Amino acid sequence: MPRQLSDGYCTGQDGDLDAFAGRSVAVIGYGHLGRSVALNLRDSGLAVTVGSREDASAETARADGFAVEPIAAALAENRLSWVLLPDEVIPTVLGPETVASLPAGSLLCLSSGYVLAYGLVDLSDAPVDVVMLAPRMVGTEVRRCYLDGKPFFGYMSVEQDRSGKAEALLLGLGRAVGTTRFRGVALTARQEATVDLFVEQTVGPVLGNAVMCAFNVGVEAGIPPEALVLELYQSGEMSRTWQAFADEGFYRAVRLHGRAAAFGGFVHIGDVDSAAMTATFEATLEQITDGSFSRRFEEEREAGYPNFDVIDAMTAGDDAMSRAETRVRSWFEPAGSVAVGDGRVGAPADGGVTGLAEGAGTGAAP
């Protein structure tokens, strides 16, 4: 018997593609995630059109064989739309006039819970079903997993069910985007936004600081910078360590390392001020749950993203660590083989517009 979201989890096998009979799907946004979703849905047999502004991402969609419509038209003309736009862009797309034009009985799927969690979009009076399917995977990997037959996870919820068919359609989307190997976990939009922002704003900064501090201390001590970037992340060893957490378990993965590594980590973990870190994490979580962060981000957007001048300067690649990375790549990779964006945070290599946080859908702004 197929599972239901009330079971807390599901797989692609619980979805039925027959639920989409007579329905076309509008994929709104054609960045890294939007492109992957559109291609996967089409390869699963669904009729797909793309809603996008006229930019490089629209040209990419046409080159991939999709019909492209203006976003408002795509939303108004299709009975199922999957919005894969940055969180900060969605409120400008799903304003009152556009929401009023959504076809009665249609389904709107969001790839992040952010705008619903913080009341940035009001769909409560709309005669439509509202669901969330948030892949826990970067956009290009959603496509790679589909092609390679590998599973990936996604958070799923039914936020509004006018038709009584929202869950069946949502489970069908899980199967269509991830095949029978898709793994869905039931989480409300509010819960998805909270856990996504919480990990980004706690574990992320700690890891970033740790990498930068280790690099600086190592260089000052005479360790070659190329060796440091390799050891810290560029060789892939660290990413495989994190994958081992997923495959073996966080604590059990320690057994995969040698005794010297395990002993060194054990004796120095007490040097970290866990009490201060816990207090910082608790304060961060409070700012997320009480809406303070969302309001601060909205103020940043209204001011024209002034802090991103600093962020872009920091990430421009004119630093010792980036130069060490470039030297390592030049040793082993053909010139020009690594795609980069236009130098701004949130600007991908393919010309689309990405979200400024991983929880944001990646796609073209309207």
C-alpha positions in Angstrom: 0.0 0.0 0.0 1.4 3.4 -0.9 2.6 5.5 2.0 1.0 8.8 2.9 2.7 11.9 4.3 1.1 11.2 7.6 3.5 8.3 7.9 6.3 10.9 8.1 8.1 9.8 5.0 7.6 8.4 1.5 9.5 7.3 -1.6 9.0 7.8 -5.3 7.2 4.4 -5.4 4.3 6.0 -3.5 3.6 8.5 -6.3 1.5 7.8 -9.3 2.2 9.6 -12.5 -1.3 9.0 -13.7 -2.3 11.8 -11.3 -1.1 14.2 -14.0 -3.3 13.0 -16.7 -4.7 16.1 -18.5 -2.4 18.5 -16.6 0.6 20.4 -18.0 3.2 21.6 -15.6 4.7 25.1 -15.6 8.2 25.3 -14.2 8.7 28.9 -13.0 12.3 29.8 -13.2 15.1 28.1 -15.2 18.2 28.4 -13.1 20.2 25.4 -12.0 17.3 23.9 -10.0 14.6 24.9 -12.4 16.4 23.4 -15.3 17.0 20.1 -13.5 13.4 19.9 -12.4 12.0 20.7 -15.8 14.2 18.1 -17.6 13.4 15.4 -15.0 9.7 16.0 -15.2 9.8 15.9 -19.0 11.8 12.7 -19.0 9.2 11.2 -16.6 6.6 11.8 -19.3 5.0 15.1 -18.0 4.1 17.9 -20.4 6.3 20.9 -19.2 6.4 24.5 -20.1 8.7 27.1 -18.6 7.8 30.5 -17.1 10.7 32.9 -17.2 11.6 36.5 -18.0 13.5 37.1 -21.3 17.1 36.5 -20.3 19.8 34.0 -20.8 17.9 31.3 -18.8 14.9 31.6 -21.2 17.3 31.1 -24.1 18.7 28.0 -22.4 15.1 26.7 -21.9 14.3 27.1 -25.5 17.6 25.4 -26.5 16.5 22.5 -24.3 13.3 22.2 -26.3 10.8 23.9 -23.9 8.2 26.5 -24.8 8.8 29.6 -22.7 6.1 32.0 -21.5 6.1 35.1 -19.3 5.8 34.1 -15.7 2.4 35.5 -15.1 1.0 33.8 -18.2 2.5 30.5 -17.3 1.0 30.7 -13.8 -2.5 31.6 -15.2 -2.6 29.1 -18.0 -1.4 25.9 -16.2 -3.2 23.8 -13.6 0.0 22.8 -12.0 2.9 25.2 -11.4 6.2 24.6 -9.6 7.9 27.8 -8.5 11.7 27.6 -8.4 12.7 31.2 -7.8 14.8 32.8 -5.1 12.9 33.4 -1.9 13.3 37.1 -2.1 11.9 37.2 -5.6 8.8 35.1 -5.0 6.7 37.8 -3.3 7.2 40.1 -6.3 5.9 37.3 -8.5 3.0 36.0 -6.4 1.5 39.4 -5.6 -2.3 39.8 -5.1 -3.1 40.3 -8.8 -1.2 37.2 -9.9 -2.6 35.1 -7.1 -6.1 36.2 -8.1 -5.4 34.9 -11.6 -4.4 31.4 -10.6 -6.9 28.9 -12.0 -9.3 27.5 -9.5 -8.5 23.9 -8.7 -4.9 24.3 -9.7 -1.9 23.3 -7.7 1.0 25.6 -6.7 4.2 23.9 -5.6 7.0 25.8 -3.8 10.6 24.6 -3.5 11.1 26.3 -0.2 9.0 27.1 2.8 10.4 30.5 3.4 7.7 32.8 1.9 4.9 30.8 3.6 6.7 30.6 6.9 7.1 34.4 7.2 3.8 35.4 5.5 5.5 37.0 2.5 3.0 35.5 0.2 -0.7 35.2 1.0 -2.5 32.2 -0.7 -5.1 31.7 2.0 -8.0 32.9 0.0 -6.8 31.5 -3.3 -8.9 28.6 -4.6 -5.8 26.5 -5.2 -3.9 23.7 -3.6 -0.5 24.7 -2.1 2.3 22.2 -1.5 6.0 22.3 -0.9 8.7 20.0 -2.3 12.1 21.2 -1.3 15.0 19.1 -2.7 17.9 18.7 -0.2 20.4 18.8 -3.0 22.0 21.6 -5.1 20.3 22.2 -8.4 22.6 20.4 -10.8 22.8 17.4 -8.6 19.0 16.9 -8.8 19.5 16.2 -12.5 22.7 14.1 -12.0 20.9 11.9 -9.5 18.0 11.4 -11.9 20.3 10.4 -14.7 22.4 8.1 -12.6 19.5 6.5 -10.8 20.6 7.7 -7.4 18.3 8.8 -4.6 18.0 12.2 -3.2 16.0 13.6 -0.3 13.3 16.3 -0.3 11.1 17.9 2.3 7.4 17.7 1.5 4.2 19.2 2.8 0.6 19.9 1.9 -0.1 23.5 3.0 -3.5 23.9 1.5 -5.8 21.3 0.0 -8.8 22.7 -1.7 -9.4 19.8 -4.1 -8.7 16.9 -1.9 -6.1 15.7 -4.4 -3.1 17.8 -3.3 -1.2 15.0 -1.6 -1.6 12.6 -4.5 -0.2 15.3 -6.9 2.7 16.0 -4.5 3.6 12.4 -4.2 3.5 12.2 -8.0 5.8 15.1 -8.3 8.3 13.4 -6.0 8.3 10.4 -8.3 8.5 12.5 -11.5 11.4 14.6 -10.3 13.4 11.8 -8.6 12.1 8.5 -10.0 11.1 5.7 -7.7 14.3 6.3 -5.8 13.1 9.7 -4.5 13.1 9.9 -0.7 10.6 12.3 0.9 10.4 13.5 4.5 7.3 15.2 5.8 8.0 18.7 7.1 5.9 21.8 7.2 6.9 24.9 5.4 7.7 26.6 8.7 9.8 23.7 9.8 11.6 23.5 6.5 12.5 27.2 6.6 13.6 27.0 10.3 15.9 24.0 9.9 17.4 25.3 6.6 18.2 28.8 8.0 19.3 27.4 11.3 22.0 25.1 9.8 23.1 27.8 7.3 23.5 30.4 10.0 25.2 28.2 12.7 27.2 25.3 11.3 28.0 27.3 8.1 29.7 30.3 9.8 31.6 28.0 12.2 32.9 25.8 9.4 33.9 28.9 7.4 35.7 30.5 10.2 37.5 27.2 11.0 38.7 26.8 7.5 40.0 30.4 7.3 41.7 30.3 10.7 43.4 27.0 9.9 44.6 28.3 6.6 46.0 31.5 8.1 47.7 29.8 11.0 49.1 27.1 8.7 50.6 29.6 6.3 52.2 31.6 9.1 53.7 28.4 10.3 55.3 27.7 6.9 52.9 25.1 5.6 52.5 25.5 1.8 49.2 27.2 1.0 48.5 24.6 -1.8 48.8 21.8 0.7 46.4 23.6 3.1 43.6 24.1 0.6 44.0 20.5 -0.5 43.8 19.2 3.0 41.0 21.5 4.0 38.6 20.9 1.1 40.1 20.9 -2.4 41.2 17.2 -2.5 37.7 16.1 -1.8 38.7 14.1 1.3 36.7 16.4 3.6 33.6 16.1 1.5 33.9 12.3 1.6 34.2 12.6 5.4 30.8 14.4 5.5 29.4 11.8 3.1 30.6 9.1 5.6 28.5 10.9 8.3 25.5 10.2 6.1 26.4 6.7 5.1 27.8 5.3 8.4 26.5 7.7 11.0 28.1 10.8 12.6 29.9 9.0 15.4 30.5 5.7 13.7 32.3 7.4 10.8 35.1 8.2 13.2 36.0 4.5 13.0 37.0 5.0 9.3 39.9 7.2 10.3 43.2 6.1 11.8 44.0 6.2 15.5 46.1 9.3 15.2 43.2 11.2 13.6 40.6 10.0 16.1 42.9 10.6 19.1 43.8 14.1 18.0 40.2 15.1 17.4 39.2 13.6 20.8 41.8 15.4 22.9 41.2 18.8 21.3 37.4 18.9 21.1 37.4 20.1 24.7 39.4 23.2 23.6 36.3 24.5 21.7 34.1 26.7 23.8 30.9 24.7 23.4 29.0 26.8 25.9 29.6 30.0 24.0 28.8 28.2 20.7 25.5 26.9 22.2 24.5 30.3 23.4 25.2 31.8 20.0 23.2 29.1 18.3 20.3 29.6 20.6 20.3 33.3 19.9 20.4 32.7 16.2 17.6 30.2 16.3 15.5 32.7 18.2 16.1 35.3 15.5 14.9 32.8 12.9 11.8 31.7 14.7 10.6 35.1 15.8 11.0 36.5 12.3 13.8 38.9 13.1 16.1 37.5 10.5 13.4 37.6 7.8 12.7 41.3 8.6 16.4 42.0 8.5 16.8 40.4 5.2 13.8 42.3 3.8 15.4 45.5 5.0 18.6 44.5 3.2 16.6 43.9 0.0 14.8 47.2 0.2 18.1 49.0 0.7 19.6 47.5 -2.4 21.6 44.7 -0.7 24.4 47.0 0.7 26.1 44.2 2.6 26.6 42.3 -0.6 29.1 44.9 -1.7 31.3 43.6 1.2 30.4 40.0 0.5 31.2 40.3 -3.2 34.5 42.0 -2.3 35.4 39.2 0.1 34.5 36.5 -2.5 36.1 38.1 -5.5 39.0 35.7 -5.4 41.7 38.2 -4.6 43.1 36.5 -1.5 45.8 34.0 -0.6 43.4 31.1 -0.3 41.8 31.6 -3.7 45.2 32.1 -5.3 46.4 28.8 -3.8 43.2 27.1 -5.2 43.9 28.5 -8.7 47.5 27.2 -8.6 46.4 23.7 -7.7 43.8 23.7 -10.5 46.3 25.0 -13.0 48.5 22.1 -12.2 45.9 19.4 -12.9 43.0 20.9 -14.9 42.9 22.2 -18.5 42.7 26.0 -18.8 39.1 27.2 -18.8 37.6 24.0 -17.6 36.1 25.4 -14.4 32.9 27.4 -14.9 32.5 30.5 -12.7 29.7 33.0 -12.3 30.0 36.8 -12.9 31.7 37.4 -9.5 28.5 38.2 -7.5 27.1 36.1 -4.8 23.9 34.5 -6.2 25.1 34.8 -9.9 25.6 31.4 -11.5 27.7 30.5 -14.5 24.7 29.9 -16.8 23.3 33.5 -16.5 20.3 32.5 -14.3 19.6 34.1 -10.9 20.1 32.0 -7.9 18.8 32.3 -4.4 21.2 33.9 -1.8 20.6 31.0 0.5 20.5 27.2 -0.2 16.9 27.1 0.9 16.0 29.5 -1.9 14.8 28.0 -5.2 17.3 28.6 -8.0 15.8 30.2 -11.1 15.3 33.3 -13.2 13.9 36.4 -11.6 10.9 37.8 -13.2 
